[in-house]
Amino acid sequence: MKIVFSFVFTILILLPSVANAHGLYLSSKEGSLYANFSDHSPAAGAVVTVVDEDGIEIIRDTLNEEGMWVLPKDIEGEPKFVIVEATGGHLTRIAWQEVLHETSKGFFDYLSVRIAIGVVVLGGGGFFIKRLLTPKSQIRNSK
């Protein structure tokens, strides 16, 4: 029993060391690319790089104060990906075709959804651990 408790305790201690502070998300609308962190703050000043299939840089620019970049009308070469790099080591990419077809945030990109899932997982894990650590004789006697 102590081994199981020690294992669970170790996992819970190590989980925060691999957690990320927040993510960087891209969406496009009406010929513009938008970059925001998960707390909805714009990624102002982030570097935007458009690359072709071989990873060769076609365009390099920065986002404005609102975390927005207007797509250029004429591009030399055939773009494959748009890569956005923000301060703090945040890096994400999106396919050029997705940018052209207008994208929006996915269901799991919203911070409130992530918090709700975390609460459910922690609550369910706590219930499971309680059932695991409670001797079966106490469970039978309480029924």
SULZILIN-V418599 format. One line per field, one symbol per residue. phi: phi as a letter, one per 30 degrees, with the letter a starting at -180 (. if undefined). psi: psi as a letter, one per 20 degrees, with the letter a starting at -180 (. if undefined). burial: b if it has 16 or more other C-alpha atoms within 10 Angstrom, else e. A space follows every 50 residues. Layout:
phi=???
psi=???
burial=???
This chain:
phi=.dddddddddddddeddcdcdaccbcbbahibccbbdddiddddiddcbc bcddiddcbbabdddcicbddddbbdjcdcbcccbcdiidbbbbdedddd cicbddedddddddddddddddddddddddddddddddddddd
psi=ghggggggggghhhghijqqgrrpqqqqpljqpppqrijjqqmpjqpppp qahjjppgqpaqqahjkqpppqgpppaoqgqppporqjjpprrqqhhhgh jorrqrgiiphhghggggggggghgggghghhipqhhhgghi.
burial=eeeeeeeeeeeeeeeeeeeeeeebbbbbeeeebbbbbbeeebbbbbbbbb bbeeeeebbeebbbeebbbeeeeeeeeebbbbbbbbeeeeebbbebeebe eebeeeeeeebeeeeeeeeeeeeeeeeeeeeeeeeeeeeeeee
